[in-house]
Amino acid sequence: MSSRTASTALATVVALVAFASNSILCRLALGSRLIDPASFTTVRIVSGAAVLAALAAFSRSRRTRTTTRAGWKSAAYLFAYAIAFSFSYTSLGASTGALILFPSVQMTMLAAALRAGERPRPFEWLGLSVALAGLVYLVLPGLQAPSPTGAALMVVAGVAWGLYSLRGRGSPDPLGDTARNFICAVPFALVASVVAMSRAHRSGDGLALAVVSGAISSGLGYVIWYAALRGLSATRAATVQLAVPIIAAVVSTSARNTIPPTAAMMGTASCTVAARVAESPRSAAYQIT
């Protein structure tokens, strides 16, 4: 394994753990009604922007200005994902939300990959299928009939996150690009808070969870994800994200017995096998430029 491949693998794992922790923080805050969705999203984005702006300003590895895809369009995708994600979890269970979100991300990235000329190999299709099957098996015990509004919002969140991830592939400056995206997303978040002001409610715990979610799990996690995307094809990036609900479910299971341990182990094993299949060297040649 080359040093670049090892770095990509490590960055991918760290990013996925950050995504899972972010999901858990969001559910803790919104599921317990500690804060309203609009306020959570705003605090999350503002805190992430503040931390990333400070890191970018003091980074010694700052680059000269180069062509970048960071900016208003990426920020719009970031905000659309964050606000839809927050509001959807006020009416969706965790398991149901996972089954809507991640296949939406996967289909969005796969569609873009095919449109750009990336042709997944049979092994990659197998990996994607096994990963999705493992996810379904894992969350099946906790499924419930979804709210149409919540389901629609989660699909929007999945599509927006898939588009945001695709724009980050090949980023020459993950920290700078992510910081710009978060800063540009702040106005969107502030407008959302003003619009939803009549329903706003906040607590100290809710604000603390939103800050941690924004500054660490979202801000730093997304920088690491942008770095990992430089070494992942769109197909592989779509596949590995199916591990996020697996990680979150395992953590949740350790705290409360909502998913049978056997299901957790089998689902985790399925997704691990799928990721290994999809990261076959044969897939590395298929990149979106």
N, C-alpha and C positions, 0 to 999 in steps of 0.2 A: 504494500500500500504506500503510495507516494505521500509526501508531507502535505501536498495540496488536498489530496483526497481525505487524509486524516483530519485536516482542518475543517473541511466542509462537513464531514460526519459529526465532528464535535460541535460545530456551530449549529448544525441541524438539531441535534439532541437538546442542546441548551435552549434553543428557540422553542422547541416543542414543549419543553417543561414550562417555559415562561408563558406560552399560550394556555396551557392547562391551568396553571396557577391563576392566570388572569380570568379564566372562565369561572373558577371557584370563587374568586374574590367578588366577581360580579353577582353570582348567585347568592352569596352570603349577604351582600348589601341590598339587593333588590328583592330577593325571596323573603327576607325578614322585614321588608319595608323600612329599612333604616334611612333610605334616601330615595328621592324620585328619579326615574330614568334620565330625564333631561339634565338634572343637576349632576348626577353621577357621570354622565358623558362629558359634560363641560369640565368638571374638576379633573376627570381623567385626562382629557386632552390638554388642558392648561398646565397641569403638573408635568405631564410628559414633555410639553414644549419647553417649559422652564428648565428642566434638568438637561434636556438634549441641547438647548441653546448654550447653556453654560459649558457643557462638555465640548461642544464644537468650538466655542470661543477660546478655550484653553488647550485644545488639542494641538500638539506639536506636529501632527501629521497632516495638517490642513493643506489641501491641494490648491493649486491655481485653478481658476474657473475653467471647467471643462463642460462639454455637452452633458446635460443631465435631464432626467425625466421627472425630477422632483418639482413641486410647485402646486399650482391651484388644482390641476386635474387630479393629481395623486391625492392631494388633500381632500378633494371632494369624495373620492372613493373611500379614503380613511374615515371621514366623518360619516358617510352613509353606512359603512359597516358598523361603526361604533354606536350610532344612535339607533339603528334598526336592531342591533344585538341587544341593547339595553331594554328597549321597549318590548321586544319579543319575549324576554324572560319574565315579564310580569304575568304572562298568561300561558306559558309553556313549561312542561316539566323538563328536567335536565336531559333525560334520555331521549325524549321526543325531539327536543331542540337539536341534540347532537346528530340525530338521524336526518334532520332537514338541512342543517348548516353545512356539514362536511361533504356530503354528496353534491350540494350546490357549488361549493368551492371546487370540488374535483371536476364536475362537468364543465364549469366555466373555463378552467385552465386547460382541460383537454380540448375543448372546442377551439380555443385560441391557438393551441399547439397545432392542431390539425390544419387550421386555416393558414398558419404560417409555414406549413410544409413539414412539420415534425411528424414522423411516422413511427408510432410505437411498435416495438417488436412483439411477437406472440407472448414472450416471457413477461413483458410489461403489462399487457392486457390481463394475463393470468394474475400478476401481482396486484393489480387494481381490483380484480374480481374477488380475490381471496381476502384482501384488506377490507373491502366493503362487507363481505359475508361475515368476517370476524366481528366487525363493528355491530352489525345487525344482531348477531348472536349475543354479544355482550350486553347491549342495552335492551333487548327484547323483554326481559322480565319487568322493566320499569316503564314500558310504553303506556301511553294513554292517548285517548282521542284528542287530536290537536285543535286548538282554537284556530279558525280560519284566518283571523287577523294576525295572530301570533305566528302561524306557519308562513304566511305571506311575508311578514317582516323578516323572519329568519332566512327565507330564500333571498331577499334583498341583501341581507347581511352577507350571505355566502357568495353571491355574485360580486358584490363590492369588494370583498376581501380577495377573491380570486383575481380581479382586475388590478387591485393594488399590488398584489404579489407579482403579477406579470410585469408591471411597470418597474418593479425593483430589480428585475433580473439584469445582470450586467452593470449594476451601479458601481462607478469607480470610487465613490465616496459614501459608503453606507451611513456613517454618522452624520455627515453634512446633509445628505439627501433626506434622511429620516427627520432630522431637526427641522429642515425647511417644510417638510410635509406637515408636521405637527403644528408649527407656527402658522402656516397658512390655513390650517383647519380650525384654529381658535375662533375666528369670526363666525364661522358656521355654527360652532357650538354655542357661542354667546347669543346668537339670534334664536337658536332653539330654546335656550333657557328663558329668554324674554317671552317667547310665544307660549311656553308652558308654565309661566310664572304663577298662574292662579292655582296650579296643582302642586306647586313645589313644597317639599318638606325635607328637612335635613336633620341629621343627628351627628354627634361627634364621631361615633363609630362608623357611620355611613361615609362621612367625609374622609376619615382615615383610610378606609378601604379603597375609596376612589383615588386617593393620592398614591397609595402603594400600587394600585393597578396601573395608574398612568405613568408614574415615574420609573417604576422598575419593570413590572410585567409587560406593559405595553411599550414604553419608551425604549428601554434598553433591550427588551426582547425583540423589538422590530428592527433595531440596528443589527443585531446578531442574525436575524432572519434575512435581511438584505445581504449581509456578508455571505451567508450560506447559499443564497440563490445564485451567486456567481458561479457556483460549481454544480448546480442542479439543472437538469432539463425540466421543462414544464411538466412532463409526465411524472417524473420522480418527485417534483415539488408537490404535485397534486396528491400523490400516493402517501407520502410520509405524513401529511397533515391528518390523515385518518387515524394516526396514533394519538392525537390530542385528546379526544374523548376517552380513549383507553386509559391514558395516564390519569385524567381527572377522575374517572370512575374508580380506579384502583385506590386513589387517595380517599375518595368519598367512602368506599367500602371499608377502609380501615377505621373510619370514624363512626360509620353507622351501617348496619347490615341491610343495605337496600338492594344489593346485587349479589347473588350467590357467588362464593369464592370460586367454584368450579367454572362458572361462566366467565368470570374475570380472567382466570388463567387461560382458558381456551381462546377467549377473544384476544387476549394479549399475544398468545402464541401465533394465532392466525395473522395478526397484523405484523408481527415480527418477521414471519416467513415472507409475507407479501413485500415488505420493505426490502428484504434481502434479494428477492427475485427482481424487483424493479430497479435495483441499483447495479444490475449487471453491466459490466463495461461496455457491452454492445449498445446500451442506450445512451452512452455519453456523447455520441456523435450527433445526436438529434437535439439541436438547440434552437431556440428562437432568438434571432438577433435584432 
